[in-house]
Amino acid sequence: FVSYGSSGLPGYDLLPAFIGRYFAAPEPAPPELPAGFEERTKRVAGIYRFTRHNFTSIEKAFALPSVVSVAAGPKGTITTAIQGFGEPWVWREVAPNYYEQIDGTMRLVFREAGGSITNMYFSLLPFMPCYRVAWYATPTVNYVLLGATLFLCVSTLISFCYHRKGRKQDPTLA
């Protein structure tokens, strides 16, 4: 009997732990890193967003924080961090644009089109591919724009109220 009472993926760790305990096999040696891995590791780094979100209405704002950050790491590794999804995952390239999770069983594939990386696919979530987000659509840029817009709105309102109050007190303007 297994019961879960927390967020995350129920049973995600159960099967590997069971197999590891009762059907343990020696760990195979990690494969050689493919040629050109350093360049590819830098090219896949960036911000990605899951394709399953609203693209056309105000609801697309809800997808703003739902991104996957991919960062290049040491020795040809990359790290993926999904907002609100727990600890980041570390990956190692085993073939061009094909990564395996270090200390895990998942796979990660990047799609290249026109000489640039366009999509990312997790084996854990095959029904939810990710697309690469342009720099101007990243959460950081959008939050800065939102903050600047709010600042301008509030300062305009304050300025309007201040100048209007001053206008009523001046008898020559009445």
GUKE-663492 format. One record per residue: x, y, z of N, C-alpha, C in turn; chain; residue in three letters. Coordinates in steps of 0.05 Angstrom, whole numbers, plus 5000, padded with zeros to 4 digits. Layout:
REM GUKE-663492
R   n.X   n.Y   n.Z  ca.X  ca.Y  ca.Z   c.X   c.Y   c.Z  chaine  residu
R     X     Y     Z     X     Y     Z     X     Y     Z       A     ala
...
END
This chain:
REM GUKE-663492
R   n.X   n.Y   n.Z  ca.X  ca.Y  ca.Z   c.X   c.Y   c.Z  chaine  residu
R  5017  4977  5000  5000  5000  5000  5018  5025  5000       A     phe
R  5011  5044  4983  5026  5069  4982  5007  5092  4983       A     val
R  5013  5112  4999  4996  5135  5001  5013  5160  5000       A     ser
R  5003  5180  4985  5018  5206  4982  5001  5228  4992       A     tyr
R  5014  5247  5006  4999  5270  5016  5014  5296  5010       A     gly
R  5030  5296  4990  5045  5321  4984  5043  5327  4954       A     ser
R  5053  5350  4947  5052  5358  4919  5075  5343  4905       A     ser
R  5075  5345  4879  5095  5331  4863  5082  5309  4847       A     gly
R  5099  5290  4838  5090  5268  4822  5087  5243  4839       A     leu
R  5063  5234  4845  5060  5210  4861  5072  5186  4848       A     pro
R  5087  5171  4862  5099  5146  4852  5123  5150  4835       A     gly
R  5132  5175  4831  5155  5180  4813  5180  5165  4824       A     tyr
R  5184  5166  4850  5208  5153  4861  5204  5124  4869       A     asp
R  5179  5115  4870  5172  5089  4880  5184  5066  4863       A     leu
R  5178  5067  4837  5187  5046  4819  5217  5043  4818       A     leu
R  5232  5065  4814  5261  5062  4814  5272  5052  4841       A     pro
R  5260  5060  4863  5269  5050  4889  5264  5020  4892       A     ala
R  5241  5011  4883  5234  4983  4884  5253  4966  4867       A     phe
R  5257  4975  4842  5275  4961  4823  5303  4960  4835       A     ile
R  5312  4983  4845  5339  4985  4857  5343  4967  4880       A     gly
R  5322  4963  4896  5325  4946  4920  5324  4916  4913       A     arg
R  5305  4908  4897  5301  4880  4892  5313  4869  4866       A     tyr
R  5320  4886  4848  5332  4877  4823  5357  4894  4817       A     phe
R  5373  4898  4837  5397  4916  4834  5416  4905  4813       A     ala
R  5426  4923  4797  5447  4916  4777  5469  4936  4781       A     ala
R  5494  4928  4774  5515  4948  4776  5511  4971  4757       A     pro
R  5519  4995  4766  5516  5019  4750  5535  5017  4726       A     glu
R  5525  5022  4702  5542  5022  4679  5559  5047  4679       A     pro
R  5582  5045  4666  5600  5068  4664  5587  5089  4646       A     ala
R  5589  5115  4653  5576  5135  4636  5589  5135  4608       A     pro
R  5573  5140  4588  5584  5140  4561  5602  5164  4556       A     pro
R  5619  5162  4536  5636  5184  4529  5619  5208  4519       A     glu
R  5627  5232  4525  5613  5255  4516  5617  5258  4486       A     leu
R  5595  5263  4471  5598  5265  4442  5614  5290  4434       A     pro
R  5626  5289  4411  5642  5312  4401  5624  5337  4398       A     ala
R  5635  5360  4405  5620  5385  4402  5600  5390  4425       A     gly
R  5602  5375  4447  5582  5378  4468  5583  5405  4481       A     phe
R  5606  5418  4483  5608  5444  4496  5592  5465  4481       A     glu
R  5594  5465  4455  5579  5485  4439  5549  5480  4441       A     glu
R  5541  5455  4439  5512  5448  4440  5500  5454  4468       A     arg
R  5516  5450  4489  5507  5456  4516  5501  5485  4519       A     thr
R  5518  5502  4508  5513  5531  4509  5489  5539  4492       A     lys
R  5485  5525  4469  5463  5533  4451  5435  5525  4462       A     arg
R  5434  5505  4479  5408  5497  4490  5400  5513  4514       A     val
R  5419  5527  4526  5413  5543  4550  5393  5566  4542       A     ala
R  5374  5570  4560  5354  5591  4555  5329  5586  4571       A     gly
R  5308  5601  4563  5282  5599  4576  5263  5585  4557       A     ile
R  5248  5565  4567  5228  5550  4552  5201  5552  4566       A     tyr
R  5180  5549  4551  5153  5549  4562  5137  5525  4551       A     arg
R  5121  5513  4567  5104  5491  4558  5084  5501  4538       A     phe
R  5078  5485  4518  5060  5494  4496  5031  5493  4505       A     thr
R  5025  5480  4526  4997  5478  4535  4989  5502  4553       A     arg
R  4983  5524  4539  4973  5548  4553  4958  5565  4533       A     his
R  4943  5584  4543  4927  5602  4526  4946  5622  4513       A     asn
R  4943  5625  4486  4960  5643  4471  4946  5669  4463       A     phe
R  4920  5671  4465  4905  5693  4453  4890  5711  4471       A     thr
R  4885  5704  4495  4869  5722  4512  4886  5731  4536       A     ser
R  4873  5746  4554  4887  5756  4577  4897  5733  4595       A     ile
R  4886  5709  4591  4895  5686  4606  4924  5678  4600       A     glu
R  4934  5688  4578  4962  5681  4571  4981  5693  4592       A     lys
R  4972  5713  4608  4988  5724  4629  4993  5704  4651       A     ala
R  4975  5684  4654  4979  5664  4675  5002  5645  4667       A     phe
R  5010  5644  4642  5032  5627  4633  5059  5641  4637       A     ala
R  5058  5666  4643  5083  5682  4645  5103  5669  4665       A     leu
R  5096  5662  4689  5116  5650  4707  5121  5620  4702       A     pro
R  5106  5607  4685  5109  5579  4681  5130  5573  4660       A     ser
R  5155  5575  4668  5176  5571  4649  5196  5549  4659       A     val
R  5211  5539  4641  5233  5520  4647  5259  5534  4641       A     val
R  5276  5538  4660  5302  5550  4656  5322  5528  4651       A     ser
R  5337  5531  4629  5358  5512  4623  5385  5527  4624       A     val
R  5403  5517  4641  5429  5531  4645  5452  5511  4639       A     ala
R  5472  5521  4626  5496  5504  4621  5511  5501  4647       A     ala
R  5521  5476  4652  5536  5470  4676  5564  5461  4670       A     gly
R  5578  5452  4690  5606  5443  4685  5606  5415  4672       A     pro
R  5627  5409  4658  5633  5383  4646  5610  5374  4628       A     lys
R  5599  5392  4612  5580  5384  4592  5552  5378  4603       A     gly
R  5546  5387  4628  5520  5382  4639  5502  5407  4635       A     thr
R  5476  5402  4637  5457  5424  4637  5439  5420  4661       A     ile
R  5427  5441  4670  5408  5440  4693  5382  5452  4684       A     thr
R  5360  5438  4689  5333  5448  4683  5319  5453  4710       A     thr
R  5306  5477  4711  5291  5484  4735  5263  5493  4726       A     ala
R  5243  5479  4736  5215  5486  4730  5204  5501  4754       A     ile
R  5193  5524  4749  5182  5541  4771  5162  5525  4787       A     gln
R  5166  5523  4813  5148  5509  4832  5147  5479  4829       A     gly
R  5168  5467  4819  5168  5438  4814  5190  5424  4830       A     phe
R  5200  5436  4850  5220  5422  4866  5249  5429  4857       A     gly
R  5267  5411  4864  5295  5414  4858  5301  5413  4828       A     glu
R  5321  5428  4819  5329  5426  4791  5340  5399  4784       A     pro
R  5337  5391  4758  5347  5366  4748  5373  5371  4733       A     trp
R  5392  5353  4736  5418  5356  4722  5419  5334  4700       A     val
R  5428  5342  4676  5428  5325  4653  5456  5323  4641       A     trp
R  5461  5301  4627  5487  5297  4613  5481  5289  4585       A     arg
R  5495  5301  4566  5490  5294  4537  5502  5267  4531       A     glu
R  5486  5250  4518  5496  5223  4509  5497  5221  4479       A     val
R  5483  5238  4465  5483  5240  4436  5476  5269  4430       A     ala
R  5482  5279  4406  5476  5307  4400  5447  5314  4406       A     pro
R  5443  5334  4423  5417  5344  4431  5400  5323  4446       A     asn
R  5412  5302  4456  5398  5281  4471  5412  5278  4498       A     tyr
R  5396  5283  4520  5408  5283  4547  5394  5262  4564       A     tyr
R  5409  5251  4583  5399  5233  4603  5402  5246  4630       A     glu
R  5383  5242  4648  5384  5253  4674  5405  5240  4691       A     gln
R  5422  5256  4704  5441  5245  4723  5426  5238  4749       A     ile
R  5430  5214  4759  5416  5205  4783  5386  5203  4778       A     asp
R  5378  5195  4755  5350  5192  4748  5347  5175  4723       A     gly
R  5322  5173  4714  5316  5156  4691  5304  5171  4668       A     thr
R  5301  5197  4671  5288  5213  4649  5307  5219  4627       A     met
R  5295  5226  4604  5309  5234  4580  5299  5262  4572       A     arg
R  5316  5277  4558  5310  5304  4549  5322  5307  4521       A     leu
R  5305  5317  4503  5313  5320  4475  5307  5348  4466       A     val
R  5326  5360  4451  5322  5386  4440  5320  5384  4410       A     phe
R  5301  5399  4399  5297  5399  4370  5310  5424  4358       A     arg
R  5325  5419  4337  5339  5440  4323  5326  5444  4296       A     glu
R  5320  5469  4289  5309  5476  4263  5321  5502  4254       A     ala
R  5330  5503  4229  5342  5527  4219  5367  5536  4233       A     gly
R  5382  5518  4244  5407  5525  4258  5403  5534  4286       A     gly
R  5379  5534  4297  5376  5543  4325  5357  5523  4340       A     ser
R  5360  5522  4366  5343  5504  4382  5316  5517  4385       A     ile
R  5295  5501  4379  5268  5512  4379  5250  5499  4400       A     thr
R  5254  5473  4406  5237  5459  4424  5252  5441  4443       A     asn
R  5239  5433  4465  5251  5415  4484  5229  5395  4493       A     met
R  5236  5370  4496  5217  5349  4503  5227  5333  4526       A     tyr
R  5211  5331  4548  5217  5314  4571  5205  5287  4567       A     phe
R  5219  5265  4573  5207  5239  4572  5185  5236  4593       A     ser
R  5187  5250  4615  5167  5249  4636  5141  5262  4627       A     leu
R  5142  5282  4611  5119  5297  4602  5117  5297  4571       A     leu
R  5114  5274  4558  5115  5274  4529  5091  5289  4516       A     pro
R  5070  5293  4531  5047  5307  4521  5049  5337  4524       A     phe
R  5071  5347  4536  5075  5375  4541  5102  5384  4531       A     met
R  5106  5387  4505  5131  5397  4495  5135  5427  4503       A     pro
R  5159  5436  4501  5166  5464  4508  5177  5478  4483       A     cys
R  5171  5503  4481  5183  5519  4460  5201  5540  4472       A     tyr
R  5221  5548  4457  5240  5568  4467  5227  5596  4467       A     arg
R  5231  5610  4488  5219  5636  4492  5238  5658  4482       A     val
R  5229  5676  4466  5245  5699  4457  5252  5716  4481       A     ala
R  5274  5731  4479  5283  5748  4501  5262  5767  4511       A     trp
R  5246  5778  4493  5226  5798  4500  5201  5786  4513       A     tyr
R  5199  5759  4513  5176  5746  4525  5183  5732  4551       A     ala
R  5208  5736  4561  5216  5723  4586  5202  5737  4609       A     thr
R  5198  5722  4631  5185  5735  4654  5200  5760  4665       A     pro
R  5226  5760  4665  5241  5783  4675  5235  5808  4659       A     thr
R  5236  5807  4633  5230  5830  4616  5201  5839  4621       A     val
R  5182  5820  4622  5154  5827  4625  5149  5839  4653       A     asn
R  5162  5829  4674  5158  5840  4700  5170  5869  4702       A     tyr
R  5192  5874  4688  5203  5901  4688  5184  5920  4673       A     val
R  5173  5911  4651  5154  5927  4636  5129  5932  4653       A     leu
R  5119  5912  4666  5096  5915  4684  5101  5935  4706       A     leu
R  5125  5933  4719  5132  5952  4740  5135  5980  4729       A     gly
R  5147  5984  4706  5149  6011  4695  5122  6022  4688       A     ala
R  5104  6005  4677  5078  6015  4670  5062  6023  4695       A     thr
R  5063  6007  4716  5050  6014  4741  5061  6039  4753       A     leu
R  5088  6042  4752  5100  6067  4762  5090  6091  4747       A     phe
R  5089  6089  4721  5079  6112  4704  5050  6118  4710       A     leu
R  5034  6098  4713  5006  6102  4720  5002  6116  4747       A     cys
R  5016  6106  4767  5013  6118  4794  5025  6146  4794       A     val
R  5048  6150  4782  5060  6177  4782  5043  6197  4767       A     ser
R  5030  6188  4745  5012  6206  4730  4988  6213  4747       A     thr
R  4977  6194  4761  4953  6199  4778  4961  6218  4801       A     leu
R  4984  6214  4813  4993  6232  4835  4998  6260  4824       A     ile
R  5011  6262  4801  5016  6287  4788  4990  6302  4782       A     ser
R  4971  6288  4771  4945  6300  4764  4932  6311  4789       A     phe
R  4931  6295  4810  4919  6304  4835  4934  6328  4847       A     cys
R  4960  6328  4846  4976  6350  4858  4971  6376  4842       A     tyr
R  4972  6374  4816  4968  6398  4799  4940  6408  4800       A     his
R  4921  6391  4803  4893  6399  4804  4888  6414  4831       A     arg
R  4900  6403  4852  4897  6416  4878  4909  6444  4878       A     lys
R  4932  6447  4867  4946  6472  4865  4930  6492  4848       A     gly
R  4916  6483  4828  4901  6500  4810  4877  6512  4824       A     arg
R  4864  6497  4841  4840  6507  4856  4848  6529  4876       A     lys
R  4871  6528  4887  4879  6548  4907  4889  6574  4895       A     gln
R  4897  6574  4870  4907  6598  4857  4883  6615  4847       A     asp
R  4879  6639  4859  4855  6655  4851  4857  6666  4822       A     pro
R  4881  6668  4812  4883  6679  4784  4875  6658  4764       A     thr
R  4874  6633  4771  4867  6611  4752  4837  6605  4754       A     leu
R  4823  6616  4774  4795  6609  4778  4777  6622  4758       A     ala
END
